[in-house]
Amino acid sequence: MNLPPVVTHLVRAQDNFDSVAYSNCFSATAVVHDEGKTYQGKAEIQNWIDKANKEYQVSMEPVEYDERDHIMNAKISGNFPGSPVVLSYHFDFEGDLIKRLKIV
């Protein structure tokens, strides 16, 4: 699977529960949509993923990546009901960083 470098870094940061490295994958004005909520900017994104890491201890295993539409399907495992699940990560990029991520 050929993931963009920033997505590879995002997966690694998630698996290491490193909220700083995770947020550094995003542009300064990036937006994340997850579970009906929106997080804007690196500080909000870092706070969101840090809280999620502490609560759910999620690991991410990419299973498929659509290079044309920039969608990664990943098996998500952690401390939450129904684990594991496969979620779709829809990316928009700005240079080498993520400018928008929608998780469904």
Backbone as JSON Lines, residues from 0, in Angstrom:
{"i":0,"aa":"M","n":[0.85,-1.18,0.0],"ca":[0.0,0.0,0.0],"c":[0.9,1.24,0.0]}
{"i":1,"aa":"N","n":[0.6,2.17,-0.88],"ca":[1.41,3.36,-1.04],"c":[0.73,4.55,-0.36]}
{"i":2,"aa":"L","n":[1.04,4.77,0.91],"ca":[0.48,5.9,1.66],"c":[1.35,7.13,1.48]}
{"i":3,"aa":"P","n":[0.74,8.31,1.43],"ca":[1.54,9.54,1.45],"c":[2.36,9.57,2.75]}
{"i":4,"aa":"P","n":[3.56,10.14,2.72],"ca":[4.39,10.18,3.94],"c":[3.67,10.74,5.16]}
{"i":5,"aa":"V","n":[2.89,11.8,4.99],"ca":[2.21,12.4,6.14],"c":[1.18,11.44,6.74]}
{"i":6,"aa":"V","n":[0.57,10.62,5.92],"ca":[-0.39,9.63,6.44],"c":[0.36,8.52,7.18]}
{"i":7,"aa":"T","n":[1.5,8.12,6.67],"ca":[2.34,7.15,7.38],"c":[2.73,7.7,8.75]}
{"i":8,"aa":"H","n":[3.11,8.97,8.81],"ca":[3.46,9.61,10.09],"c":[2.26,9.66,11.03]}
{"i":9,"aa":"L","n":[1.09,9.94,10.47],"ca":[-0.14,10.0,11.28],"c":[-0.43,8.64,11.91]}
{"i":10,"aa":"V","n":[-0.33,7.58,11.13],"ca":[-0.58,6.23,11.63],"c":[0.43,5.89,12.73]}
{"i":11,"aa":"R","n":[1.69,6.19,12.49],"ca":[2.74,5.92,13.49],"c":[2.47,6.7,14.78]}
{"i":12,"aa":"A","n":[2.12,7.97,14.64],"ca":[1.82,8.8,15.82],"c":[0.63,8.23,16.59]}
{"i":13,"aa":"Q","n":[-0.39,7.79,15.87],"ca":[-1.56,7.21,16.52],"c":[-1.18,5.95,17.29]}
{"i":14,"aa":"D","n":[-0.42,5.08,16.66],"ca":[-0.03,3.83,17.3],"c":[0.89,4.03,18.5]}
{"i":15,"aa":"N","n":[1.59,5.18,18.54],"ca":[2.45,5.52,19.68],"c":[1.74,6.41,20.69]}
{"i":16,"aa":"F","n":[0.46,6.71,20.45],"ca":[-0.33,7.59,21.32],"c":[0.37,8.94,21.52]}
{"i":17,"aa":"D","n":[0.96,9.46,20.45],"ca":[1.74,10.69,20.49],"c":[0.9,11.82,19.88]}
{"i":18,"aa":"S","n":[0.2,12.54,20.73],"ca":[-0.72,13.58,20.25],"c":[0.01,14.75,19.62]}
{"i":19,"aa":"V","n":[1.23,15.04,20.06],"ca":[2.01,16.13,19.47],"c":[2.41,15.76,18.04]}
{"i":20,"aa":"A","n":[2.98,14.57,17.86],"ca":[3.37,14.13,16.51],"c":[2.14,14.03,15.61]}
{"i":21,"aa":"Y","n":[1.01,13.58,16.16],"ca":[-0.23,13.47,15.39],"c":[-0.65,14.85,14.89]}
{"i":22,"aa":"S","n":[-0.71,15.83,15.79],"ca":[-1.15,17.17,15.38],"c":[-0.16,17.83,14.43]}
{"i":23,"aa":"N","n":[1.11,17.45,14.48],"ca":[2.11,18.01,13.58],"c":[1.94,17.52,12.14]}
{"i":24,"aa":"C","n":[1.06,16.57,11.91],"ca":[0.75,16.1,10.56],"c":[-0.24,17.05,9.86]}
{"i":25,"aa":"F","n":[-0.77,18.02,10.6],"ca":[-1.81,18.92,10.1],"c":[-1.29,20.33,9.89]}
{"i":26,"aa":"S","n":[-1.88,21.03,8.92],"ca":[-1.57,22.45,8.72],"c":[-2.11,23.26,9.9]}
{"i":27,"aa":"A","n":[-1.66,24.49,10.02],"ca":[-2.07,25.34,11.15],"c":[-3.57,25.58,11.19]}
{"i":28,"aa":"T","n":[-4.22,25.58,10.03],"ca":[-5.66,25.88,9.98],"c":[-6.48,24.63,9.64]}
{"i":29,"aa":"A","n":[-5.92,23.48,9.84],"ca":[-6.59,22.22,9.48],"c":[-7.89,22.03,10.26]}
{"i":30,"aa":"V","n":[-8.75,21.2,9.67],"ca":[-10.03,20.87,10.28],"c":[-10.19,19.35,10.29]}
{"i":31,"aa":"V","n":[-10.66,18.82,11.42],"ca":[-10.97,17.4,11.55],"c":[-12.44,17.27,11.91]}
{"i":32,"aa":"H","n":[-13.13,16.36,11.2],"ca":[-14.53,16.03,11.5],"c":[-14.56,14.58,11.97]}
{"i":33,"aa":"D","n":[-15.06,14.37,13.19],"ca":[-15.12,13.02,13.74],"c":[-16.31,12.92,14.69]}
{"i":34,"aa":"E","n":[-17.1,11.9,14.54],"ca":[-18.25,11.62,15.41],"c":[-19.15,12.85,15.59]}
{"i":35,"aa":"G","n":[-19.41,13.56,14.49],"ca":[-20.31,14.7,14.53],"c":[-19.72,15.97,15.13]}
{"i":36,"aa":"K","n":[-18.45,15.97,15.44],"ca":[-17.8,17.15,16.01],"c":[-16.71,17.63,15.07]}
{"i":37,"aa":"T","n":[-16.4,18.92,15.18],"ca":[-15.38,19.54,14.35],"c":[-14.29,20.13,15.24]}
{"i":38,"aa":"Y","n":[-13.05,19.88,14.84],"ca":[-11.88,20.4,15.56],"c":[-11.05,21.19,14.57]}
{"i":39,"aa":"Q","n":[-10.74,22.44,14.93],"ca":[-10.04,23.32,13.98],"c":[-8.74,23.82,14.6]}
{"i":40,"aa":"G","n":[-7.69,23.73,13.82],"ca":[-6.37,24.19,14.25],"c":[-5.62,23.1,15.0]}
{"i":41,"aa":"K","n":[-4.31,23.23,15.01],"ca":[-3.46,22.19,15.59],"c":[-3.72,21.99,17.08]}
{"i":42,"aa":"A","n":[-3.98,23.06,17.82],"ca":[-4.19,22.92,19.27],"c":[-5.45,22.1,19.56]}
{"i":43,"aa":"E","n":[-6.55,22.4,18.88],"ca":[-7.79,21.64,19.09],"c":[-7.61,20.19,18.65]}
{"i":44,"aa":"I","n":[-6.93,19.98,17.54],"ca":[-6.69,18.62,17.05],"c":[-5.85,17.85,18.06]}
{"i":45,"aa":"Q","n":[-4.82,18.48,18.59],"ca":[-3.97,17.82,19.58],"c":[-4.76,17.48,20.84]}
{"i":46,"aa":"N","n":[-5.58,18.39,21.32],"ca":[-6.4,18.13,22.52],"c":[-7.39,17.0,22.27]}
{"i":47,"aa":"W","n":[-8.03,16.99,21.1],"ca":[-8.99,15.95,20.75],"c":[-8.34,14.58,20.73]}
{"i":48,"aa":"I","n":[-7.2,14.45,20.02],"ca":[-6.58,13.13,19.9],"c":[-5.96,12.7,21.22]}
{"i":49,"aa":"D","n":[-5.46,13.63,22.02],"ca":[-4.9,13.28,23.32],"c":[-5.99,12.7,24.23]}
{"i":50,"aa":"K","n":[-7.14,13.34,24.25],"ca":[-8.26,12.84,25.05],"c":[-8.72,11.46,24.54]}
{"i":51,"aa":"A","n":[-8.83,11.32,23.22],"ca":[-9.25,10.04,22.65],"c":[-8.22,8.94,22.96]}
{"i":52,"aa":"N","n":[-6.94,9.28,22.88],"ca":[-5.89,8.29,23.19],"c":[-5.99,7.82,24.63]}
{"i":53,"aa":"K","n":[-6.19,8.75,25.54],"ca":[-6.28,8.38,26.96],"c":[-7.51,7.54,27.25]}
{"i":54,"aa":"E","n":[-8.62,7.86,26.59],"ca":[-9.87,7.17,26.85],"c":[-9.97,5.82,26.13]}
{"i":55,"aa":"Y","n":[-9.53,5.76,24.87],"ca":[-9.8,4.58,24.05],"c":[-8.56,3.77,23.66]}
{"i":56,"aa":"Q","n":[-7.37,4.35,23.78],"ca":[-6.12,3.66,23.43],"c":[-6.23,2.99,22.05]}
{"i":57,"aa":"V","n":[-6.51,3.8,21.05],"ca":[-6.78,3.32,19.7],"c":[-5.48,3.03,18.94]}
{"i":58,"aa":"S","n":[-5.46,1.89,18.28],"ca":[-4.41,1.6,17.31],"c":[-5.04,1.55,15.93]}
{"i":59,"aa":"M","n":[-4.24,1.84,14.91],"ca":[-4.75,1.98,13.55],"c":[-3.94,1.09,12.62]}
{"i":60,"aa":"E","n":[-4.65,0.27,11.84],"ca":[-4.0,-0.58,10.85],"c":[-4.6,-0.29,9.48]}
{"i":61,"aa":"P","n":[-3.86,0.43,8.62],"ca":[-4.38,0.7,7.28],"c":[-4.63,-0.6,6.53]}
{"i":62,"aa":"V","n":[-5.78,-0.68,5.87],"ca":[-6.1,-1.88,5.09],"c":[-6.26,-1.58,3.6]}
{"i":63,"aa":"E","n":[-6.48,-0.3,3.26],"ca":[-6.67,0.07,1.86],"c":[-6.48,1.59,1.73]}
{"i":64,"aa":"Y","n":[-5.9,2.02,0.6],"ca":[-5.77,3.45,0.34],"c":[-6.08,3.73,-1.12]}
{"i":65,"aa":"D","n":[-7.01,4.65,-1.33],"ca":[-7.4,5.1,-2.67],"c":[-6.6,6.36,-2.96]}
{"i":66,"aa":"E","n":[-5.57,6.23,-3.83],"ca":[-4.68,7.36,-4.13],"c":[-5.39,8.49,-4.87]}
{"i":67,"aa":"R","n":[-6.4,8.15,-5.65],"ca":[-7.1,9.17,-6.44],"c":[-7.98,10.05,-5.54]}
{"i":68,"aa":"D","n":[-8.74,9.42,-4.64],"ca":[-9.67,10.16,-3.79],"c":[-9.11,10.45,-2.4]}
{"i":69,"aa":"H","n":[-7.92,9.96,-2.11],"ca":[-7.25,10.18,-0.82],"c":[-8.1,9.68,0.35]}
{"i":70,"aa":"I","n":[-8.53,8.43,0.24],"ca":[-9.33,7.8,1.3],"c":[-8.59,6.56,1.79]}
{"i":71,"aa":"M","n":[-8.37,6.51,3.09],"ca":[-7.76,5.35,3.71],"c":[-8.79,4.63,4.56]}
{"i":72,"aa":"N","n":[-8.95,3.35,4.34],"ca":[-9.73,2.51,5.24],"c":[-8.76,1.87,6.2]}
{"i":73,"aa":"A","n":[-9.1,1.92,7.49],"ca":[-8.2,1.39,8.51],"c":[-8.99,0.64,9.56]}
{"i":74,"aa":"K","n":[-8.4,-0.45,10.02],"ca":[-8.98,-1.2,11.14],"c":[-8.53,-0.51,12.42]}
{"i":75,"aa":"I","n":[-9.52,-0.11,13.2],"ca":[-9.29,0.63,14.43],"c":[-9.62,-0.29,15.6]}
{"i":76,"aa":"S","n":[-8.66,-0.48,16.47],"ca":[-8.84,-1.32,17.65],"c":[-8.55,-0.49,18.89]}
{"i":77,"aa":"G","n":[-9.29,-0.77,19.94],"ca":[-9.04,-0.04,21.17],"c":[-10.02,-0.42,22.26]}
{"i":78,"aa":"N","n":[-10.06,0.41,23.26],"ca":[-10.9,0.2,24.43],"c":[-12.25,0.9,24.23]}
{"i":79,"aa":"F","n":[-13.04,0.39,23.28],"ca":[-14.36,0.97,23.02],"c":[-15.29,-0.14,22.56]}
{"i":80,"aa":"P","n":[-16.59,0.02,22.79],"ca":[-17.55,-1.01,22.38],"c":[-17.5,-1.25,20.87]}
{"i":81,"aa":"G","n":[-17.54,-2.52,20.48],"ca":[-17.55,-2.87,19.07],"c":[-16.18,-2.99,18.44]}
{"i":82,"aa":"S","n":[-15.13,-2.78,19.22],"ca":[-13.77,-2.87,18.69],"c":[-13.48,-4.3,18.25]}
{"i":83,"aa":"P","n":[-12.82,-4.47,17.1],"ca":[-12.33,-3.46,16.16],"c":[-13.41,-3.08,15.14]}
{"i":84,"aa":"V","n":[-13.21,-1.93,14.51],"ca":[-14.07,-1.46,13.43],"c":[-13.19,-0.95,12.29]}
{"i":85,"aa":"V","n":[-13.76,-0.9,11.1],"ca":[-13.07,-0.3,9.97],"c":[-13.69,1.07,9.72]}
{"i":86,"aa":"L","n":[-12.84,2.1,9.73],"ca":[-13.28,3.47,9.48],"c":[-12.6,3.98,8.22]}
{"i":87,"aa":"S","n":[-13.25,4.95,7.59],"ca":[-12.7,5.6,6.4],"c":[-12.19,6.99,6.78]}
{"i":88,"aa":"Y","n":[-10.97,7.27,6.38],"ca":[-10.32,8.55,6.62],"c":[-10.22,9.27,5.28]}
{"i":89,"aa":"H","n":[-10.95,10.36,5.15],"ca":[-10.99,11.15,3.91],"c":[-10.06,12.36,4.1]}
{"i":90,"aa":"F","n":[-8.99,12.4,3.33],"ca":[-7.97,13.43,3.47],"c":[-8.04,14.47,2.36]}
{"i":91,"aa":"D","n":[-7.76,15.72,2.73],"ca":[-7.4,16.79,1.8],"c":[-6.05,17.29,2.27]}
{"i":92,"aa":"F","n":[-5.15,17.54,1.33],"ca":[-3.79,17.92,1.67],"c":[-3.5,19.36,1.27]}
{"i":93,"aa":"E","n":[-2.56,19.94,1.99],"ca":[-2.01,21.26,1.68],"c":[-0.5,21.1,1.72]}
{"i":94,"aa":"G","n":[0.11,20.98,0.56],"ca":[1.54,20.66,0.52],"c":[1.76,19.28,1.11]}
{"i":95,"aa":"D","n":[2.65,19.2,2.08],"ca":[2.98,17.93,2.72],"c":[2.18,17.68,3.99]}
{"i":96,"aa":"L","n":[1.18,18.5,4.26],"ca":[0.4,18.38,5.49],"c":[-1.07,18.11,5.18]}
{"i":97,"aa":"I","n":[-1.78,17.65,6.18],"ca":[-3.22,17.42,6.06],"c":[-3.94,18.73,6.37]}
{"i":98,"aa":"K","n":[-4.83,19.14,5.48],"ca":[-5.61,20.36,5.75],"c":[-7.04,20.05,6.18]}
{"i":99,"aa":"R","n":[-7.49,18.83,5.86],"ca":[-8.84,18.43,6.26],"c":[-8.89,16.92,6.37]}
{"i":100,"aa":"L","n":[-9.53,16.45,7.44],"ca":[-9.71,15.02,7.65],"c":[-11.13,14.79,8.12]}
{"i":101,"aa":"K","n":[-11.83,13.91,7.41],"ca":[-13.17,13.52,7.82],"c":[-13.13,12.01,8.07]}
{"i":102,"aa":"I","n":[-13.53,11.61,9.27],"ca":[-13.51,10.2,9.67],"c":[-14.94,9.69,9.71]}
{"i":103,"aa":"V","n":[-15.22,8.66,8.93],"ca":[-16.57,8.08,8.91],"c":[-16.5,6.56,9.0]}
